Amino acid sequence: MGLLDNKVAIITASAGAGIGQATVRLMAKEGANVVVTDFHERRTNEVAEGLIKEYGKNRVLGVPCDVTNSKNVNDMVMQALDKFGRIDILVNNAGRNVLAKIEEVTDEQWDLVMDVNLKGTFLCTKAVVPIMIKQKFGRIISIASYEGFTGTELGEGPYVASKSGIMGFTKALARELAPHGINVNAIAPGIIPNPFLKKVYGSLLDDLPERVPMGRGGKPEEIAGACVFLASDLGNYVQGETLVVSGGLYIH
């Protein structure tokens, strides 16, 4: 028996090496039927095919999707509904970042970060909410960041603004949707090293053992575990919260 037996979960940006893929794999392991969706078509198909080999084609759907495009999002959600008959869990994981001082951030960079991080969260949530209301059940989990609380000196103004927006959006929806049996929460990871993060931040990550009370960066699987907790019956009474999973990097 898994924690998510027979549930249907959509995880955005779940084909890259990081939180999304770790989450879709763990949710499948816990018994969920999963939708692998990502902007990158080849990676989406590869991850979906790998999961199909492990769990069977009846439990896995791969759908490339640009979360900033409402038609793409609605088509992806309808494909999931057509295959599985319901949608129980949405994990809004898709995100972009720009590492630049505010005076150097272009309009296009600002718009890109807001479109993926905040608008993407809005569009995916909007698409699944009518389904969840009809079911009288749903779990919406959005990936924010501890930097939404602390800010950063590294030049991530658009990113921090978008992640703070996700936390505010979570609170508003939690109040709005609670009467319909829908739990809405966010997760604020600390620093979760991956190849992309190392490429962008480089030596800025070298002092992690000194900065983090637990002495290390996090693992994608540890954020995935928090997602499963909030998506399962274990998280039934958690509503409108942002769960910080940072190894103590942000203690408040």
N, C-alpha and C positions, 0 to 999 in steps of 0.2 A: 504494500500500500504506500502510495506517495502522498505528499502534502497537497498536491494539485491534481489528483486523479480526475480525469474527464473534463477539466477546465480547458478553456481555449485562450491562448495568450498571444498577443501581438507585441513584438519587441522591435522597436525601430533601431536602425543602424546596428543590426545584429550580425553583420557579416564581417566586420573588421576585427582585428585582434584587440580585444579590450572588453569593457563592461558588457556591451550588447551581446557579443557572442557567448561570453561566459554565462550570461543570464538565460539566453535561449537554450543553451545546453543543460543548465541546471534545472530549468523549468520542465524540459522534456524528460529529464531523469526522474523528476518528482511526479511524473504522470500526466503532464499537460500536453494537449495538442498545441503545436506551436506554429506561428507564422514568422518566418525569417524574412525581413524586409530591410532593404538598404538601397542607397543611391547607386551603388556599384553593382551592375547587373551580373558580371561574371562571378564576383565573390558571393553574391546572394545565391546564385545557382549552386555554387560549389558547397557552401555551408549547408544548404537545404538538402542536397544530394547525400552529403555525409550523414546527416541526421536521418534521412530516409533509410539508408543502409542499416542504421542502428535500431530505429524504432518503427520503420514501416511507412509506406506512402500514405496510409490512412491518418497518420498523426502529424504529418509535416506538410507545410505549404511554403514555397518560396515565391515572393513577389517583389521584384525591383520597384522602388518607389522614391520619388523626390518629395520629401515632407513639406516643402515650401509650395507645392502645387496642389491646390484643392482637388482638382480632377484626379490626379494621381492617387491622392490619399483616399478619396471616396471609392475609387475603383479597387484599391487594395483591400479596403475594409469589406466591400461587397464580395470580393473573391473569397475572403476569409469566411464571411457569413454563408455564402453559397456552399462552401466545402464542409464547414463544421456545424452550421445551424445556429450558432450563438457566438458571442464574444464576451468573455468573462474578465480578461485582464488586458490592460494596455500599459506598456512600459515606454514612456517617452524618453528615449536615450539619445536621439540624434543631436549632435552638437558641433559647432565650429568655434574657432578662437582666432584672435588676431593679437599678436604680441608686438605692440607699438605704443609709443608715447601718444597721449591724446592729441597733441598738435600735429601728429603725423598720420593719424587715422583718417582715411578717406571716407567720403560718403558711401562709396560702394562697399568698403569693408564693414562699416557700421551696419549697413542694410543686410549684408550677407549673414553676419552673426545674429542679428535680430530675426531675420527670416527663418534660419534653420533652428535656432535655439528656442525662440519664443513663439513665432508664428507657427512653426512646425508642431510645437506642443499644442497650441490652440487648435490647429486644423485636425490633427489626429484625435484629440479629445472630442471636439465637436462631432466628428464622424461616428464615434462609438457610443456617445451618450444616449441617443434615442434608442439604440439597441439595448443598452444596459437598463434604461428606465423601463422598457417593455418587459425585460426579464425580472425586474425588481432586484437586480444584483449586478455588482461590478466592482472592479478594483482598478483604479488609475494611479499609476506611480510615475512620477517625473524625476529625472536626474538633474539635480541642481549642483551646487558646489559649496564647500565650506567658505570659499572666497566671497560668496553672496552675503555672508555675515561679516567677514573681516576686511574685505577689499584686498588690494595687493599693490605692491610698489613696482611690479614688473611691467606695467603698461598693458593692462587687460581691461580697460574701461568698458568697452562694448560687451565683453564676455561677462564681467561681473554684473553689469546692469541687466543683462538677459537672465542670468541665473537668479538674481534677486527678484526679477519679474516672475519667474517660474514659481518661486516660493509664495509670492503674493497671490498669484493665480490659483495656486493650490488651496490656499486658505479660503478664497472666495468660492471656489467650486465645492469645497468640502461642506460649507454651510448650505449651498444651493442644492446639492445632490444627496445629502445625508437622508432626507425623507424618502428617497427612492431606493434605499438599500445599496448605495454606491459609496465606497470608501475612496477618498482622494488624499494622497500623501506624496511627499517628496523625499528623496534621499540626497544628502549633501556629502559626497565623497571628499576625502582628503586628497593627497597626491597619490595617484595610482600609476606608477611608471609603466610605460609601454613604448614600443619602438617609435611611434609618432611623437610622444611626449619627450622622449630623449633627444629626438632630432630637433625639436623646437626649442627646448630649454637647455640642452647640453649640460655644461658644468654647473648650472644653477641648481641641479638636483644633487650635487655632490654632498651637500651638507644635511641631507635628509635625516641620517641617523642622529644628528645632533638636535635637529629641530623637532622631531616627532618623539613624544614621550615613550612610545613603544619601540623606538629605535630603528624604524624602517618605513618604507613606503607600503602602500596597500596593494593587495592583489585583486584583479578583476573578479575573481571567484568570491571574495569577501563582500563585494558590493552586490553580486548576484544573490548571495545568501540573504542579504537584507531585503532584496526585492521579493524573494520567495516568502520570507516572513510576512511582509506586508500584503502579499497576494493571497496568502493562505488563511485558514481559519484562526491561526495563531495571532493574526493581526486584526481580528474582528472589531476591537474596540479602539483602534487607533484611527483618528480622523483629523485631517487638517494639519498634520505635523510634518516637520522636516527633520528626518532622522539623520544625524551627523555620524558618518562612519569614517573617522579620520585618524585612528590610532592615538587620539589625544592631541592632535595638532591644533584642533579648536575645542577647547573646554570652556563652556560658558555657564 
